[in-house]
């Protein structure tokens, strides 16, 4: 899709205005406007004409221009429309969405929707023809599920790289790669399997019906528990981020900087001791798993040893030598010491006397093996006891060290909680520290609650597995029940197969997206910083250090850079998929524009310059809304050469009586390349 022109009629504060979009080498269209002049309205104009959706902070139902509605009489009808002209695959299209609002009373400025429609015309061979099912056709060109990636508010885009946005990152990747069809198929097959299971139970016995009903109830319970677990995990991450933000504030205040820095170092040291204590616990668990049997079996082994010793004393088995071994010596007529064992000699008689009374076959060998194993068990027991004692002592020392450091941390917290100095944020250091401690307590409680929920999930899942086995063990002879059961199992098999493929493809496309993000991020961020989409679909930023890398706490600017790098990467992926002409993919991709409102608001000058340099390269067309303060300076310096069209939003506030607020769009001369 290549944007050509956007036309607005009676849409919010725009009465009759249009914008022509730049393309080609100078692919950037800049729309200048002060806050409140209509930049957000223009962004919503795209989503309204394409998807019939808007996202306004105030009065989202008021689409008709206020001045036009004010001038109308009760019963009059006002037409609101937005038209978007664009080209797609070499053909020109005009999409127009219209809505008719009827004014209900003199004080009515919203109106009631009487009629609305979307039309799509295609120009082909010099002729205009109407495209049927316009909504569906537009959704195939630029799917609604992708709209948040290509039409977005720059002040909110940094949320992609914020806390707990794995779902949004994952959803974006799945959408751009067309994997949602697999996810929907998995959910649909799960539903189908449930339908067949119900059918199976309906044709089966009362016992079967009860088992299936119990299983469904438990599955519903398990789903709710998993949602609660996810909520607790999100809560922990949000609280952790809030704690980090407060600590970052405390490091900026003169009265608390040194203490906060000391606390941060102590927390790191405490965490290391706690990690080592946990390693000792893991070693103890491992020892118990590998050799924990030794102390338990030793009493029984001692009894066995005593019995064997008694048998040796009674002459039933030899003390150390087998009869086979002694017979070999006598037959060879020579002892292992070299002495002669000729028949009837004194030495011969002495060795012969060592033989037992012919115990049952195998008893001699078994007895000797048991004696050897007794020795090994004893050695294992000693090694087990020694290792466990060492690790218990190690764990105790590490826990004591962690507790000692924790006391220092608590002392610092107490001191910070006594500082009444007011900070630029309007709070005292004491209040910031109290808030931090409250967040810590809430986080710890969230961790405990998550563990309780996990235990309930485990118990519930075990019961579901037991019910599955009980259901499988029940024989149902009725043909309808057998058929339903087969269909259920077939649906489950296909669901599991698709689910496995879905999970594999999801990680593959994450890796592709990750490579794109890293490459794009490197062009705009500091050289020692790198961005990454983790295996859990978190957008993270790392800093290179001497012995590897560490994750860094992202500022608003860094989050915005990472988010823009992520979106730009997805646009590149979609473009490549489109140009590959592959017919074997789930989604063919596309050429998409980027339309963004205020992408520079949260950035400092350095970051503005870096982003401005890379923005024109993120998509074939870039539309930017910016205030004068955002545009002037590094943004203008870096982007002017790429700007093909410039507009100014001229806002008229009205006098509050006879003249209502209105914005007109005025075109400015764009820069020309030398």
Secondary structure as GFF3:
##gff-version 3
##sequence-region A 1 674
A	DSSP	beta_strand	2	11	.	.	.	ID=ss1
A	DSSP	beta_strand	14	20	.	.	.	ID=ss2
A	DSSP	beta_strand	28	32	.	.	.	ID=ss3
A	DSSP	alpha_helix	39	51	.	.	.	ID=ss4
A	DSSP	alpha_helix	66	71	.	.	.	ID=ss5
A	DSSP	beta_strand	77	88	.	.	.	ID=ss6
A	DSSP	beta_strand	91	102	.	.	.	ID=ss7
A	DSSP	beta_strand	112	124	.	.	.	ID=ss8
A	DSSP	beta_strand	127	130	.	.	.	ID=ss9
A	DSSP	alpha_helix	134	141	.	.	.	ID=ss10
A	DSSP	three_ten_helix	144	146	.	.	.	ID=ss11
A	DSSP	alpha_helix	147	150	.	.	.	ID=ss12
A	DSSP	beta_strand	151	153	.	.	.	ID=ss13
A	DSSP	three_ten_helix	157	161	.	.	.	ID=ss14
A	DSSP	alpha_helix	166	177	.	.	.	ID=ss15
A	DSSP	alpha_helix	180	203	.	.	.	ID=ss16
A	DSSP	alpha_helix	206	252	.	.	.	ID=ss17
A	DSSP	alpha_helix	257	291	.	.	.	ID=ss18
A	DSSP	alpha_helix	293	313	.	.	.	ID=ss19
A	DSSP	alpha_helix	323	332	.	.	.	ID=ss20
A	DSSP	alpha_helix	346	352	.	.	.	ID=ss21
A	DSSP	alpha_helix	363	416	.	.	.	ID=ss22
A	DSSP	alpha_helix	429	473	.	.	.	ID=ss23
A	DSSP	alpha_helix	479	524	.	.	.	ID=ss24
A	DSSP	beta_strand	529	533	.	.	.	ID=ss25
A	DSSP	beta_strand	539	545	.	.	.	ID=ss26
A	DSSP	beta_strand	548	551	.	.	.	ID=ss27
A	DSSP	alpha_helix	556	580	.	.	.	ID=ss28
A	DSSP	beta_strand	594	597	.	.	.	ID=ss29
A	DSSP	alpha_helix	605	615	.	.	.	ID=ss30
A	DSSP	beta_strand	622	626	.	.	.	ID=ss31
A	DSSP	alpha_helix	628	631	.	.	.	ID=ss32
A	DSSP	alpha_helix	634	639	.	.	.	ID=ss33
A	DSSP	three_ten_helix	640	642	.	.	.	ID=ss34
A	DSSP	beta_strand	643	652	.	.	.	ID=ss35
A	DSSP	beta_strand	662	668	.	.	.	ID=ss36
###
